[in-house]
Amino acid sequence: SIFAKELVGLGYNVLTFDLFGFGLSDMPKHERYDPQFYVSETLELLDLLGYPEDLTFHLVGFSMGGLVAMFLAHHFPERVRRLLLIAPAGLVPLGKMERMGIRALKASRKLGIPVVSMVAKRVAKKEVDAEDFEPDMEESPFSKELAERNAKMFRSDPVKYTKAWMKCVRDMGLAKGAWLYESVAAGPVEVMFIWGDHDCVVPLDDAVDTLRKYFPKAPVAVFKGAGHGILAEHSERAAKMSADWFASSAVGTR
């Protein structure tokens, strides 16, 4: 990612990867695509790459990845030096129709009805326009380029990406993330937040009261005019701010 490259330029060793079901990663058969599943993927990857089990690191979670990062920090706080959450999911209340949709997906799984596969196959037959993949950021030639890249990736395997997204929506606990925030807040890991005040995917206004309830003293950097595409649109600024915060840790190393 652009953000990761900026951190590398600032002297940090960065490991970034696609979660199972997304990007170039495989989509293994698994009952639940929940935070625990993705934390296992993360730790297995570190082990596969030869990192020692006592390795500690700064951890960054963006959007739905914020839930994965918090789950890891909650269960393995001894591994995490500092936790940076960028427009994380889990705090914004879901609407009635969204909650009903998630309940329907869970019910179909229990009943053995392959709704996810059925929908994915149907979506695969439809024409996909790049406009459907435009990031939540100010319109520009760059945003158009990102939309084309995203659309191209989706078209390469629409069944895989549709199934992965639906499984994550079903299993990630998007409407029940408050307990995780509360648990991390009560733990030993220091946390910082970065958010755009024009985020239409995870609106800060809808999360700020609960955020301050659990993290009254945590630093929150608000980027004016930034949407959910904050890491693409403001990568240099976000990386510099992140690096400065990581470096200020008493045990922070690169």
C-alpha positions as CSV (number, residue, x, y, z in Angstrom):
1,S,0.0,0.0,0.0
2,I,1.0,3.6,-0.4
3,F,0.9,4.1,3.4
4,A,3.2,1.1,3.9
5,K,5.7,2.4,1.4
6,E,5.7,5.8,3.2
7,L,6.5,4.1,6.5
8,V,9.3,2.1,4.8
9,G,10.7,5.4,3.5
10,L,10.8,6.6,7.1
11,G,12.9,3.7,8.2
12,Y,10.4,1.1,9.4
13,N,10.3,-2.5,8.4
14,V,6.7,-3.1,7.3
15,L,4.8,-6.3,6.8
16,T,1.5,-5.8,4.9
17,F,-0.6,-8.5,3.4
18,D,-4.1,-9.3,2.0
19,L,-6.4,-11.0,4.5
20,F,-7.8,-14.4,3.3
21,G,-10.5,-13.8,0.7
22,F,-9.2,-10.4,-0.4
23,G,-6.6,-9.2,-2.8
24,L,-4.2,-11.9,-4.0
25,S,-4.7,-14.1,-0.9
26,D,-6.5,-17.5,-1.2
27,M,-10.0,-18.0,0.2
28,P,-9.7,-21.2,2.3
29,K,-12.8,-23.1,3.3
30,H,-13.6,-22.0,6.9
31,E,-16.7,-21.9,9.0
32,R,-16.4,-18.3,10.1
33,Y,-14.5,-15.3,8.6
34,D,-14.2,-13.6,12.0
35,P,-11.5,-11.7,13.8
36,Q,-10.1,-14.9,15.4
37,F,-9.7,-16.4,12.0
38,Y,-7.7,-13.4,10.7
39,V,-5.6,-13.2,13.8
40,S,-4.6,-16.8,13.3
41,E,-3.7,-15.9,9.7
42,T,-1.5,-13.0,11.0
43,L,0.4,-15.1,13.6
44,E,0.8,-18.0,11.2
45,L,2.3,-15.7,8.6
46,L,4.8,-14.2,11.1
47,D,5.8,-17.8,12.0
48,L,6.1,-18.8,8.4
49,L,8.3,-15.9,7.6
50,G,10.6,-16.9,10.5
51,Y,9.9,-14.3,13.0
52,P,10.4,-15.5,16.6
53,E,7.3,-16.0,18.8
54,D,8.5,-13.3,21.3
55,L,8.7,-10.7,18.5
56,T,6.9,-7.5,19.5
57,F,5.7,-5.0,16.9
58,H,3.6,-1.9,16.3
59,L,0.3,-2.9,14.9
60,V,-1.9,-1.0,12.4
61,G,-5.6,-1.8,11.6
62,F,-7.6,0.1,9.0
63,S,-11.4,-0.1,8.7
64,M,-12.6,-3.7,9.2
65,G,-8.9,-4.6,9.8
66,G,-9.2,-2.5,12.9
67,L,-11.3,-5.3,14.5
68,V,-8.7,-7.8,13.6
69,A,-5.9,-5.7,15.1
70,M,-7.9,-5.1,18.3
71,F,-8.6,-8.8,18.6
72,L,-4.9,-9.5,18.3
73,A,-4.0,-6.8,20.8
74,H,-6.7,-8.1,23.2
75,H,-5.5,-11.7,23.2
76,F,-1.8,-11.2,22.7
77,P,-1.0,-7.8,24.4
78,E,2.5,-9.0,25.0
79,R,3.2,-8.9,21.3
80,V,1.9,-5.4,20.6
81,R,4.0,-2.4,21.4
82,R,1.5,0.2,20.2
83,L,-1.8,-0.1,18.3
84,L,-2.8,2.4,15.6
85,L,-6.4,2.3,14.5
86,I,-7.4,4.1,11.3
87,A,-11.1,4.7,10.8
88,P,-11.8,1.3,12.5
89,A,-15.1,-0.5,12.2
90,G,-17.2,-1.8,15.1
91,L,-18.4,1.4,16.7
92,V,-20.9,2.8,14.2
93,P,-24.4,1.5,14.9
94,L,-26.0,-0.5,12.0
95,G,-29.4,0.4,10.6
96,K,-32.4,-1.9,10.9
97,M,-32.0,-3.3,7.4
98,E,-28.3,-4.0,7.9
99,R,-29.0,-5.9,11.1
100,M,-31.7,-7.9,9.4
101,G,-29.4,-8.8,6.6
102,I,-26.7,-10.0,8.9
103,R,-29.2,-12.1,10.9
104,A,-30.5,-13.6,7.6
105,L,-27.0,-14.6,6.6
106,K,-26.3,-16.2,10.0
107,A,-29.7,-18.0,9.9
108,S,-29.0,-19.4,6.4
109,R,-25.6,-20.7,7.6
110,K,-27.2,-22.6,10.5
111,L,-29.9,-24.0,8.2
112,G,-27.3,-25.1,5.6
113,I,-28.7,-22.8,2.9
114,P,-25.9,-21.7,0.6
115,V,-27.0,-18.1,0.3
116,V,-23.5,-16.6,0.1
117,S,-22.6,-18.9,-2.8
118,M,-25.9,-18.3,-4.5
119,V,-25.5,-14.5,-4.3
120,A,-21.8,-14.6,-5.3
121,K,-22.6,-16.6,-8.5
122,R,-25.4,-14.2,-9.4
123,V,-23.1,-11.2,-8.9
124,A,-20.5,-12.8,-11.1
125,K,-22.9,-12.7,-14.1
126,K,-23.4,-8.9,-13.8
127,E,-21.3,-6.2,-15.5
128,V,-19.3,-4.3,-13.0
129,D,-18.6,-0.6,-13.5
130,A,-15.5,1.1,-12.1
131,E,-17.6,3.8,-10.6
132,D,-18.9,1.1,-8.1
133,F,-15.4,0.8,-6.7
134,E,-14.5,4.5,-6.3
135,P,-12.9,5.1,-2.9
136,D,-14.4,7.5,-0.4
137,M,-12.2,10.4,-1.2
138,E,-12.1,13.6,-3.3
139,E,-12.7,12.8,-6.9
140,S,-9.5,13.1,-8.9
141,P,-7.5,11.3,-11.6
142,F,-5.9,9.3,-8.8
143,S,-9.3,8.2,-7.3
144,K,-10.4,7.1,-10.8
145,E,-7.2,5.1,-11.2
146,L,-7.8,3.4,-7.8
147,A,-11.4,2.6,-8.9
148,E,-10.2,1.0,-12.1
149,R,-7.6,-1.1,-10.1
150,N,-10.3,-2.2,-7.7
151,A,-12.7,-3.1,-10.4
152,K,-10.1,-5.0,-12.3
153,M,-9.2,-7.0,-9.2
154,F,-12.9,-7.8,-8.5
155,R,-13.5,-8.8,-12.1
156,S,-10.6,-11.3,-11.9
157,D,-12.6,-13.4,-9.4
158,P,-16.1,-11.9,-8.6
159,V,-17.3,-15.1,-6.8
160,K,-14.3,-15.1,-4.4
161,Y,-14.6,-11.5,-3.5
162,T,-18.3,-11.4,-3.1
163,K,-18.3,-14.5,-0.9
164,A,-15.4,-13.2,1.2
165,W,-17.1,-9.8,1.7
166,M,-20.5,-11.4,2.6
167,K,-18.8,-13.8,5.1
168,C,-17.0,-11.0,6.8
169,V,-20.1,-8.9,7.1
170,R,-21.8,-11.9,8.6
171,D,-19.0,-12.9,11.0
172,M,-16.9,-9.9,11.9
173,G,-19.3,-8.6,14.6
174,L,-19.7,-5.2,13.0
175,A,-22.7,-4.4,15.2
176,K,-21.1,-5.8,18.3
177,G,-17.6,-4.3,18.4
178,A,-18.0,-2.1,21.5
179,W,-16.9,-4.9,23.8
180,L,-13.6,-5.2,21.9
181,Y,-13.0,-1.5,22.2
182,E,-13.7,-1.6,25.9
183,S,-11.4,-4.6,26.4
184,V,-8.5,-3.1,24.6
185,A,-9.0,0.2,26.5
186,A,-8.8,-1.7,29.7
187,G,-5.6,-3.5,28.6
188,P,-1.9,-2.5,28.6
189,V,-1.5,-1.6,24.9
190,E,-1.4,2.1,24.1
191,V,-3.8,3.1,21.3
192,M,-4.0,6.0,18.8
193,F,-6.7,6.8,16.3
194,I,-6.6,8.5,12.9
195,W,-9.9,9.4,11.2
196,G,-11.2,11.6,8.4
197,D,-14.0,14.0,9.3
198,H,-15.7,13.3,5.9
199,D,-15.7,9.5,6.3
200,C,-18.9,8.2,4.8
201,V,-18.1,4.5,5.4
202,V,-17.3,4.8,9.2
203,P,-18.5,8.3,10.1
204,L,-16.6,9.8,13.0
205,D,-19.6,11.7,14.2
206,D,-21.4,8.4,14.8
207,A,-18.5,6.9,16.7
208,V,-17.0,9.8,18.7
209,D,-19.1,9.6,21.8
210,T,-18.5,5.8,22.3
211,L,-14.8,6.3,21.3
212,R,-14.3,8.9,24.0
213,K,-16.2,6.8,26.6
214,Y,-13.6,4.0,26.3
215,F,-10.5,6.0,25.3
216,P,-10.8,9.4,27.0
217,K,-7.1,10.1,26.9
218,A,-6.0,8.4,23.7
219,P,-4.7,10.6,20.9
220,V,-7.2,11.1,18.0
221,A,-5.9,12.8,14.9
222,V,-8.8,14.1,12.7
223,F,-7.9,14.9,9.1
224,K,-10.2,17.6,7.8
225,G,-11.8,16.9,4.5
226,A,-10.6,13.3,4.4
227,G,-12.9,10.3,3.7
228,H,-12.5,6.6,4.2
229,G,-9.8,6.7,1.5
230,I,-7.6,8.5,4.0
231,L,-4.6,6.2,3.5
232,A,-4.6,6.8,-0.2
233,E,-5.3,10.5,-0.2
234,H,-3.2,11.5,2.8
235,S,-0.6,8.7,2.9
236,E,2.4,10.8,3.5
237,R,0.9,12.8,6.4
238,A,-0.6,9.7,8.0
239,A,2.7,7.8,7.8
240,K,4.7,10.7,9.3
241,M,2.2,11.1,12.2
242,S,2.2,7.3,12.8
243,A,6.0,7.1,12.7
244,D,6.4,10.0,15.2
245,W,4.0,8.3,17.6
246,F,5.6,4.9,17.2
247,A,9.0,6.5,17.9
248,S,7.8,8.2,21.0
249,S,7.2,4.8,22.7
250,A,9.5,4.1,25.5
251,V,10.3,0.7,23.9
252,G,9.7,1.7,20.3
253,T,12.2,0.4,17.8
254,R,12.0,0.3,14.0
